[in-house]
């Protein structure tokens, strides 16, 4: 009989697994309508939705991997069919995250220079189409796990008992991360540098919102935001390598799940600071610190700083509270 944790993870994945597909449809629809109507505000809305979907796709993928690890030994679930679904989901997740990153760059340029660089929004639109196709395929394969009567010839063949687990992409990543003498240490180094860069930039920006360093124009610290996003991306990539490499070390760890939740809030802070109109107000160039943030701005700044501290604490406590290692 499956444990309560297994049921919760499986149910969570069932609740969330349509978010990337439906979200990609909404974002793509907004971008296409904005292109036809030449509507800049609608285009920015599409980019914002795509970034939000990229953030929300993180728990969708992780809950799927966790559910597989918990339920893989059940006789009514094909382990190999689930691995086929996981590989497809990883491809969709990767493209969705990349599309979200490019969407954020387009939003940043739109705010900074009045419009995104030529070709950037079409690239985001193309990536959205690819992400939607991959996510739709992953969703179809996910449905076949418990419904063998609808399996295609490809997935049915892959689900045969003789299938070698090592031929799947996720398994290959796990083998490299565990057996390579340099992959895990190198990823840890990049993870630490990315965390330092992302947290350092957001610390400066949010402290400025809270009134610290008032002699420094807000625009001067705010233009560092792309470096923070670069660090955030490095953190996400290396963190996923850790998770795919050794998922069993994380799926039973409460601090890990709290870390993911607060990481999503930190990601939302990037979007807030990008679409945040006061950040682009021309009157804030004076060095007298005349600009005062609203209560909502300060609340978001405090929440972001608390979230990053929670991410740091959750990661450090994995071996102690979560017994991850």
TORKOL-4160 file (C-alpha; in steps of 0.2 Angstrom, whole numbers, padded with zeros to 4 digits, m for minus):
325
<pt num="1" X="0000" Y="0000" Z="0000"/>
<pt num="2" X="0008" Y="0017" Z="m0005"/>
<pt num="3" X="0013" Y="0029" Z="0009"/>
<pt num="4" X="0004" Y="0045" Z="0012"/>
<pt num="5" X="0019" Y="0055" Z="0005"/>
<pt num="6" X="0018" Y="0045" Z="m0011"/>
<pt num="7" X="m0001" Y="0048" Z="m0013"/>
<pt num="8" X="0002" Y="0067" Z="m0009"/>
<pt num="9" X="0015" Y="0068" Z="m0022"/>
<pt num="10" X="0006" Y="0059" Z="m0035"/>
<pt num="11" X="m0010" Y="0069" Z="m0032"/>
<pt num="12" X="0000" Y="0085" Z="m0032"/>
<pt num="13" X="0007" Y="0081" Z="m0049"/>
<pt num="14" X="m0010" Y="0077" Z="m0055"/>
<pt num="15" X="m0016" Y="0094" Z="m0050"/>
<pt num="16" X="m0002" Y="0103" Z="m0058"/>
<pt num="17" X="0002" Y="0093" Z="m0073"/>
<pt num="18" X="m0009" Y="0103" Z="m0085"/>
<pt num="19" X="m0002" Y="0120" Z="m0079"/>
<pt num="20" X="0012" Y="0120" Z="m0092"/>
<pt num="21" X="0002" Y="0115" Z="m0107"/>
<pt num="22" X="m0013" Y="0126" Z="m0103"/>
<pt num="23" X="m0001" Y="0141" Z="m0098"/>
<pt num="24" X="0008" Y="0139" Z="m0114"/>
<pt num="25" X="m0008" Y="0140" Z="m0124"/>
<pt num="26" X="m0013" Y="0156" Z="m0115"/>
<pt num="27" X="0004" Y="0164" Z="m0117"/>
<pt num="28" X="0006" Y="0159" Z="m0136"/>
<pt num="29" X="m0012" Y="0165" Z="m0139"/>
<pt num="30" X="m0008" Y="0182" Z="m0131"/>
<pt num="31" X="0008" Y="0184" Z="m0141"/>
<pt num="32" X="0000" Y="0179" Z="m0158"/>
<pt num="33" X="m0015" Y="0191" Z="m0155"/>
<pt num="34" X="m0002" Y="0205" Z="m0150"/>
<pt num="35" X="0007" Y="0202" Z="m0166"/>
<pt num="36" X="m0008" Y="0203" Z="m0177"/>
<pt num="37" X="m0014" Y="0219" Z="m0168"/>
<pt num="38" X="0003" Y="0226" Z="m0165"/>
<pt num="39" X="m0002" Y="0228" Z="m0147"/>
<pt num="40" X="0014" Y="0231" Z="m0136"/>
<pt num="41" X="0005" Y="0230" Z="m0119"/>
<pt num="42" X="m0003" Y="0214" Z="m0124"/>
<pt num="43" X="0014" Y="0207" Z="m0130"/>
<pt num="44" X="0021" Y="0211" Z="m0113"/>
<pt num="45" X="0006" Y="0202" Z="m0105"/>
<pt num="46" X="0010" Y="0187" Z="m0115"/>
<pt num="47" X="0029" Y="0188" Z="m0110"/>
<pt num="48" X="0024" Y="0189" Z="m0092"/>
<pt num="49" X="0012" Y="0174" Z="m0093"/>
<pt num="50" X="0026" Y="0164" Z="m0101"/>
<pt num="51" X="0038" Y="0168" Z="m0087"/>
<pt num="52" X="0025" Y="0164" Z="m0074"/>
<pt num="53" X="0022" Y="0147" Z="m0082"/>
<pt num="54" X="0041" Y="0144" Z="m0083"/>
<pt num="55" X="0042" Y="0146" Z="m0064"/>
<pt num="56" X="0027" Y="0136" Z="m0060"/>
<pt num="57" X="0033" Y="0122" Z="m0071"/>
<pt num="58" X="0047" Y="0118" Z="m0059"/>
<pt num="59" X="0036" Y="0110" Z="m0045"/>
<pt num="60" X="0026" Y="0101" Z="m0059"/>
<pt num="61" X="0042" Y="0092" Z="m0065"/>
<pt num="62" X="0049" Y="0089" Z="m0048"/>
<pt num="63" X="0032" Y="0082" Z="m0041"/>
<pt num="64" X="0032" Y="0070" Z="m0056"/>
<pt num="65" X="0049" Y="0064" Z="m0053"/>
<pt num="66" X="0045" Y="0062" Z="m0034"/>
<pt num="67" X="0029" Y="0052" Z="m0038"/>
<pt num="68" X="0038" Y="0041" Z="m0050"/>
<pt num="69" X="0051" Y="0037" Z="m0036"/>
<pt num="70" X="0037" Y="0033" Z="m0024"/>
<pt num="71" X="0026" Y="0023" Z="m0035"/>
<pt num="72" X="0039" Y="0014" Z="m0046"/>
<pt num="73" X="0037" Y="m0003" Z="m0038"/>
<pt num="74" X="0018" Y="m0004" Z="m0039"/>
<pt num="75" X="0013" Y="m0019" Z="m0050"/>
<pt num="76" X="0000" Y="m0009" Z="m0059"/>
<pt num="77" X="0012" Y="0005" Z="m0065"/>
<pt num="78" X="0025" Y="0002" Z="m0079"/>
<pt num="79" X="0042" Y="0009" Z="m0073"/>
<pt num="80" X="0048" Y="0010" Z="m0091"/>
<pt num="81" X="0033" Y="0019" Z="m0097"/>
<pt num="82" X="0035" Y="0031" Z="m0083"/>
<pt num="83" X="0053" Y="0034" Z="m0088"/>
<pt num="84" X="0048" Y="0038" Z="m0106"/>
<pt num="85" X="0036" Y="0051" Z="m0099"/>
<pt num="86" X="0050" Y="0058" Z="m0088"/>
<pt num="87" X="0061" Y="0060" Z="m0103"/>
<pt num="88" X="0048" Y="0069" Z="m0113"/>
<pt num="89" X="0044" Y="0080" Z="m0098"/>
<pt num="90" X="0062" Y="0084" Z="m0096"/>
<pt num="91" X="0063" Y="0090" Z="m0114"/>
<pt num="92" X="0047" Y="0101" Z="m0112"/>
<pt num="93" X="0053" Y="0107" Z="m0095"/>
<pt num="94" X="0070" Y="0113" Z="m0103"/>
<pt num="95" X="0062" Y="0122" Z="m0117"/>
<pt num="96" X="0049" Y="0130" Z="m0106"/>
<pt num="97" X="0062" Y="0137" Z="m0094"/>
<pt num="98" X="0073" Y="0143" Z="m0109"/>
<pt num="99" X="0057" Y="0152" Z="m0116"/>
<pt num="100" X="0054" Y="0159" Z="m0099"/>
<pt num="101" X="0071" Y="0166" Z="m0098"/>
<pt num="102" X="0071" Y="0174" Z="m0115"/>
<pt num="103" X="0054" Y="0181" Z="m0111"/>
<pt num="104" X="0061" Y="0190" Z="m0096"/>
<pt num="105" X="0075" Y="0197" Z="m0107"/>
<pt num="106" X="0062" Y="0204" Z="m0119"/>
<pt num="107" X="0053" Y="0211" Z="m0105"/>
<pt num="108" X="0069" Y="0219" Z="m0098"/>
<pt num="109" X="0073" Y="0227" Z="m0114"/>
<pt num="110" X="0055" Y="0233" Z="m0117"/>
<pt num="111" X="0056" Y="0242" Z="m0101"/>
<pt num="112" X="0074" Y="0248" Z="m0103"/>
<pt num="113" X="0074" Y="0253" Z="m0121"/>
<pt num="114" X="0056" Y="0255" Z="m0125"/>
<pt num="115" X="0055" Y="0239" Z="m0135"/>
<pt num="116" X="0064" Y="0222" Z="m0136"/>
<pt num="117" X="0078" Y="0218" Z="m0148"/>
<pt num="118" X="0073" Y="0214" Z="m0165"/>
<pt num="119" X="0069" Y="0195" Z="m0167"/>
<pt num="120" X="0068" Y="0192" Z="m0148"/>
<pt num="121" X="0049" Y="0191" Z="m0147"/>
<pt num="122" X="0048" Y="0180" Z="m0163"/>
<pt num="123" X="0061" Y="0169" Z="m0155"/>
<pt num="124" X="0050" Y="0168" Z="m0139"/>
<pt num="125" X="0035" Y="0164" Z="m0149"/>
<pt num="126" X="0044" Y="0150" Z="m0158"/>
<pt num="127" X="0050" Y="0143" Z="m0142"/>
<pt num="128" X="0033" Y="0143" Z="m0135"/>
<pt num="129" X="0026" Y="0133" Z="m0149"/>
<pt num="130" X="0040" Y="0120" Z="m0147"/>
<pt num="131" X="0037" Y="0120" Z="m0128"/>
<pt num="132" X="0019" Y="0117" Z="m0131"/>
<pt num="133" X="0022" Y="0103" Z="m0143"/>
<pt num="134" X="0034" Y="0094" Z="m0131"/>
<pt num="135" X="0022" Y="0097" Z="m0116"/>
<pt num="136" X="0008" Y="0090" Z="m0125"/>
<pt num="137" X="0018" Y="0074" Z="m0130"/>
<pt num="138" X="0023" Y="0072" Z="m0111"/>
<pt num="139" X="0005" Y="0074" Z="m0106"/>
<pt num="140" X="m0001" Y="0061" Z="m0118"/>
<pt num="141" X="0013" Y="0049" Z="m0112"/>
<pt num="142" X="0008" Y="0053" Z="m0094"/>
<pt num="143" X="m0010" Y="0047" Z="m0098"/>
<pt num="144" X="m0003" Y="0031" Z="m0105"/>
<pt num="145" X="0005" Y="0026" Z="m0089"/>
<pt num="146" X="m0012" Y="0020" Z="m0081"/>
<pt num="147" X="m0021" Y="0018" Z="m0098"/>
<pt num="148" X="m0012" Y="0005" Z="m0108"/>
<pt num="149" X="m0026" Y="0004" Z="m0120"/>
<pt num="150" X="m0022" Y="0020" Z="m0127"/>
<pt num="151" X="m0003" Y="0018" Z="m0129"/>
<pt num="152" X="0005" Y="0021" Z="m0146"/>
<pt num="153" X="0016" Y="0009" Z="m0154"/>
<pt num="154" X="0032" Y="0018" Z="m0149"/>
<pt num="155" X="0027" Y="0020" Z="m0131"/>
<pt num="156" X="0021" Y="0002" Z="m0130"/>
<pt num="157" X="0037" Y="m0004" Z="m0136"/>
<pt num="158" X="0047" Y="0006" Z="m0124"/>
<pt num="159" X="0036" Y="0000" Z="m0110"/>
<pt num="160" X="0042" Y="m0018" Z="m0113"/>
<pt num="161" X="0049" Y="m0027" Z="m0098"/>
<pt num="162" X="0066" Y="m0029" Z="m0107"/>
<pt num="163" X="0069" Y="m0011" Z="m0109"/>
<pt num="164" X="0086" Y="m0005" Z="m0102"/>
<pt num="165" X="0083" Y="0010" Z="m0090"/>
<pt num="166" X="0101" Y="0016" Z="m0094"/>
<pt num="167" X="0095" Y="0021" Z="m0112"/>
<pt num="168" X="0084" Y="0035" Z="m0105"/>
<pt num="169" X="0091" Y="0053" Z="m0104"/>
<pt num="170" X="0087" Y="0055" Z="m0085"/>
<pt num="171" X="0096" Y="0039" Z="m0081"/>
<pt num="172" X="0111" Y="0045" Z="m0091"/>
<pt num="173" X="0112" Y="0061" Z="m0082"/>
<pt num="174" X="0111" Y="0052" Z="m0065"/>
<pt num="175" X="0125" Y="0041" Z="m0070"/>
<pt num="176" X="0136" Y="0055" Z="m0075"/>
<pt num="177" X="0132" Y="0065" Z="m0059"/>
<pt num="178" X="0135" Y="0051" Z="m0048"/>
<pt num="179" X="0150" Y="0042" Z="m0056"/>
<pt num="180" X="0160" Y="0057" Z="m0063"/>
<pt num="181" X="0174" Y="0063" Z="m0052"/>
<pt num="182" X="0171" Y="0081" Z="m0057"/>
<pt num="183" X="0152" Y="0083" Z="m0062"/>
<pt num="184" X="0145" Y="0085" Z="m0045"/>
<pt num="185" X="0159" Y="0096" Z="m0038"/>
<pt num="186" X="0159" Y="0107" Z="m0053"/>
<pt num="187" X="0140" Y="0109" Z="m0052"/>
<pt num="188" X="0141" Y="0113" Z="m0033"/>
<pt num="189" X="0154" Y="0127" Z="m0038"/>
<pt num="190" X="0143" Y="0135" Z="m0051"/>
<pt num="191" X="0128" Y="0133" Z="m0040"/>
<pt num="192" X="0136" Y="0143" Z="m0026"/>
<pt num="193" X="0142" Y="0156" Z="m0038"/>
<pt num="194" X="0125" Y="0158" Z="m0045"/>
<pt num="195" X="0117" Y="0159" Z="m0028"/>
<pt num="196" X="0129" Y="0172" Z="m0023"/>
<pt num="197" X="0126" Y="0182" Z="m0039"/>
<pt num="198" X="0107" Y="0181" Z="m0038"/>
<pt num="199" X="0106" Y="0184" Z="m0020"/>
<pt num="200" X="0119" Y="0199" Z="m0020"/>
<pt num="201" X="0110" Y="0208" Z="m0034"/>
<pt num="202" X="0092" Y="0206" Z="m0026"/>
<pt num="203" X="0099" Y="0211" Z="m0009"/>
<pt num="204" X="0105" Y="0227" Z="m0016"/>
<pt num="205" X="0089" Y="0231" Z="m0026"/>
<pt num="206" X="0077" Y="0226" Z="m0012"/>
<pt num="207" X="0087" Y="0235" Z="0001"/>
<pt num="208" X="0087" Y="0251" Z="m0010"/>
<pt num="209" X="0068" Y="0249" Z="m0010"/>
<pt num="210" X="0068" Y="0248" Z="0009"/>
<pt num="211" X="0077" Y="0265" Z="0010"/>
<pt num="212" X="0095" Y="0259" Z="0012"/>
<pt num="213" X="0109" Y="0267" Z="0001"/>
<pt num="214" X="0097" Y="0282" Z="m0003"/>
<pt num="215" X="0111" Y="0292" Z="m0010"/>
<pt num="216" X="0113" Y="0279" Z="m0024"/>
<pt num="217" X="0100" Y="0282" Z="m0038"/>
<pt num="218" X="0088" Y="0267" Z="m0039"/>
<pt num="219" X="0091" Y="0265" Z="m0058"/>
<pt num="220" X="0110" Y="0262" Z="m0054"/>
<pt num="221" X="0106" Y="0246" Z="m0044"/>
<pt num="222" X="0091" Y="0241" Z="m0054"/>
<pt num="223" X="0102" Y="0239" Z="m0070"/>
<pt num="224" X="0111" Y="0225" Z="m0061"/>
<pt num="225" X="0095" Y="0214" Z="m0062"/>
<pt num="226" X="0101" Y="0204" Z="m0078"/>
<pt num="227" X="0116" Y="0198" Z="m0068"/>
<pt num="228" X="0105" Y="0192" Z="m0054"/>
<pt num="229" X="0094" Y="0183" Z="m0067"/>
<pt num="230" X="0110" Y="0175" Z="m0074"/>
<pt num="231" X="0114" Y="0168" Z="m0057"/>
<pt num="232" X="0096" Y="0162" Z="m0055"/>
<pt num="233" X="0097" Y="0153" Z="m0071"/>
<pt num="234" X="0114" Y="0145" Z="m0066"/>
<pt num="235" X="0106" Y="0140" Z="m0049"/>
<pt num="236" X="0091" Y="0132" Z="m0058"/>
<pt num="237" X="0102" Y="0122" Z="m0070"/>
<pt num="238" X="0114" Y="0115" Z="m0057"/>
<pt num="239" X="0100" Y="0112" Z="m0045"/>
<pt num="240" X="0090" Y="0101" Z="m0058"/>
<pt num="241" X="0106" Y="0092" Z="m0061"/>
<pt num="242" X="0107" Y="0088" Z="m0043"/>
<pt num="243" X="0089" Y="0083" Z="m0042"/>
<pt num="244" X="0089" Y="0072" Z="m0057"/>
<pt num="245" X="0106" Y="0064" Z="m0052"/>
<pt num="246" X="0100" Y="0059" Z="m0035"/>
<pt num="247" X="0081" Y="0061" Z="m0033"/>
<pt num="248" X="0080" Y="0049" Z="m0018"/>
<pt num="249" X="0090" Y="0061" Z="m0008"/>
<pt num="250" X="0078" Y="0075" Z="m0010"/>
<pt num="251" X="0060" Y="0068" Z="m0012"/>
<pt num="252" X="0058" Y="0064" Z="0007"/>
<pt num="253" X="0066" Y="0080" Z="0013"/>
<pt num="254" X="0054" Y="0093" Z="0020"/>
<pt num="255" X="0067" Y="0107" Z="0018"/>
<pt num="256" X="0069" Y="0103" Z="0000"/>
<pt num="257" X="0051" Y="0107" Z="m0004"/>
<pt num="258" X="0051" Y="0123" Z="0006"/>
<pt num="259" X="0066" Y="0128" Z="m0003"/>
<pt num="260" X="0057" Y="0125" Z="m0020"/>
<pt num="261" X="0042" Y="0136" Z="m0014"/>
<pt num="262" X="0053" Y="0150" Z="m0008"/>
<pt num="263" X="0064" Y="0149" Z="m0024"/>
<pt num="264" X="0048" Y="0152" Z="m0034"/>
<pt num="265" X="0044" Y="0167" Z="m0024"/>
<pt num="266" X="0061" Y="0174" Z="m0027"/>
<pt num="267" X="0058" Y="0170" Z="m0046"/>
<pt num="268" X="0042" Y="0180" Z="m0045"/>
<pt num="269" X="0052" Y="0195" Z="m0037"/>
<pt num="270" X="0062" Y="0196" Z="m0053"/>
<pt num="271" X="0046" Y="0198" Z="m0063"/>
<pt num="272" X="0040" Y="0211" Z="m0051"/>
<pt num="273" X="0055" Y="0221" Z="m0052"/>
<pt num="274" X="0055" Y="0220" Z="m0071"/>
<pt num="275" X="0037" Y="0226" Z="m0073"/>
<pt num="276" X="0037" Y="0237" Z="m0058"/>
<pt num="277" X="0034" Y="0254" Z="m0065"/>
<pt num="278" X="0042" Y="0265" Z="m0051"/>
<pt num="279" X="0059" Y="0257" Z="m0056"/>
<pt num="280" X="0058" Y="0265" Z="m0072"/>
<pt num="281" X="0052" Y="0282" Z="m0067"/>
<pt num="282" X="0063" Y="0296" Z="m0074"/>
<pt num="283" X="0062" Y="0306" Z="m0058"/>
<pt num="284" X="0072" Y="0294" Z="m0048"/>
<pt num="285" X="0089" Y="0299" Z="m0056"/>
<pt num="286" X="0092" Y="0313" Z="m0043"/>
<pt num="287" X="0104" Y="0308" Z="m0029"/>
<pt num="288" X="0094" Y="0316" Z="m0016"/>
<pt num="289" X="0084" Y="0300" Z="m0013"/>
<pt num="290" X="0067" Y="0308" Z="m0015"/>
<pt num="291" X="0059" Y="0293" Z="m0022"/>
<pt num="292" X="0049" Y="0283" Z="m0009"/>
<pt num="293" X="0043" Y="0265" Z="m0012"/>
<pt num="294" X="0025" Y="0261" Z="m0008"/>
<pt num="295" X="0020" Y="0249" Z="0005"/>
<pt num="296" X="0017" Y="0235" Z="m0008"/>
<pt num="297" X="0034" Y="0238" Z="m0015"/>
<pt num="298" X="0042" Y="0237" Z="0002"/>
<pt num="299" X="0032" Y="0221" Z="0006"/>
<pt num="300" X="0038" Y="0213" Z="m0009"/>
<pt num="301" X="0056" Y="0218" Z="m0005"/>
<pt num="302" X="0054" Y="0210" Z="0013"/>
<pt num="303" X="0046" Y="0195" Z="0006"/>
<pt num="304" X="0060" Y="0192" Z="m0007"/>
<pt num="305" X="0074" Y="0194" Z="0006"/>
<pt num="306" X="0065" Y="0182" Z="0018"/>
<pt num="307" X="0063" Y="0170" Z="0003"/>
<pt num="308" X="0081" Y="0170" Z="m0001"/>
<pt num="309" X="0086" Y="0168" Z="0017"/>
<pt num="310" X="0074" Y="0153" Z="0018"/>
<pt num="311" X="0082" Y="0146" Z="0002"/>
<pt num="312" X="0099" Y="0147" Z="0010"/>
<pt num="313" X="0093" Y="0140" Z="0026"/>
<pt num="314" X="0083" Y="0126" Z="0017"/>
<pt num="315" X="0098" Y="0121" Z="0007"/>
<pt num="316" X="0110" Y="0121" Z="0021"/>
<pt num="317" X="0099" Y="0111" Z="0032"/>
<pt num="318" X="0096" Y="0097" Z="0020"/>
<pt num="319" X="0108" Y="0085" Z="0028"/>
<pt num="320" X="0102" Y="0089" Z="0046"/>
<pt num="321" X="0083" Y="0091" Z="0045"/>
<pt num="322" X="0079" Y="0083" Z="0029"/>
<pt num="323" X="0093" Y="0069" Z="0030"/>
<pt num="324" X="0096" Y="0071" Z="0012"/>
<pt num="325" X="0114" Y="0066" Z="0012"/>
